[in-house]
């Protein structure tokens, strides 16, 4: 945990993208209809209303309706549907 | 593009039932299986698309995770090939069609002239090529470009370049017009400069020989302007003169206009190579007062192959001619434009228009427009002495 924080601080000091150095979760939202989650640690739960994605140190929940996992591989999850909120837990 | 790749690789739609579906997803992605289009049906059921090649591995993971597994559909090329294997007849037919297309692509089924900048009509060029074995139905691998070019150019002296480019079953004939040979000036040949047109001399510049006229002289067509002498037998020079033109053009003030009368009828025909099969009785001669529009469709894939099959559709539309009054102002404008064009063509690059005026009159239902113009032009013409 401390090492990860130190790496993140170092990356910030050197103007490097944090997600590239520390492997932090990166979420890209396009409007309300599309979310790309990179560097995930796996799926914790999935339904049409909630997609819960493990982020290593915690979890991220995408809330909405008609949610579809359009694609998923070891690095990236692509979620489409009507996204109403992103929660960190 | 991604969809095309997926189709080439083939994919299956699978229904999964289980209490811990996320565990199945996580194990799949860790095993390198890309999941697509995951849709929840209820809390315990979802459908997912997987690559066909990883179906077995995903099935094992599902069993390990305690999930129910049902393959709903398989799509893509591998599945198509698998189905075809069962249908030998279709496979043989496809093979025959493919072989036929390959064989057909060795023959020219469509030939046309492109980029023809010469005065030779396309039809004449195609006729000459057909005489030398380049036409519809020719076996193009036997073409010898150099020989075809030499023989065709001998018969078409108006051309300086000809090439036949074959792509698939389509031949494109590219031609270039010959550059006219320049006139060779022979200083020893006795010749005079005479007037090509009547006018009033504006300037005389004698490069060789003795001038016979000077500025302000009125000359008539054919009159001697510069004559060759002992030192310069071939007279040369430039004589510019004011010339006068009068041109007339006329047009009727009412003209017949076609108006469709009755229903159009369609006729079809099929052209196989050079053979035409008409799907109608009677000849192609049109009755009086009838327009015919013809459209043709060739069986081909652009830039790939062309087959010797063409569908022809003729649309015949009867019409009546109705006399309609023309707008005199528009008619006059058009005639004036035509007269100016005619004058420009007559002068060419040898002269220019200084003044012009038009007069218009109505005569027997026709509008007559007259152009009177004063021009300045070179009137010198080389005339060899007999």
Interface residues (C-beta under 8 A of the other chain):
Chain A: X42 X43 X44 X45 X46 X47 X48 X52 X67 X68 X69 X70 X71 X72 X73 X74
Chain B: X21 X22 X25 X26 X29 X30 X32 X34 X35 X36 X37 X38 X39 X40 X43 X46 X48
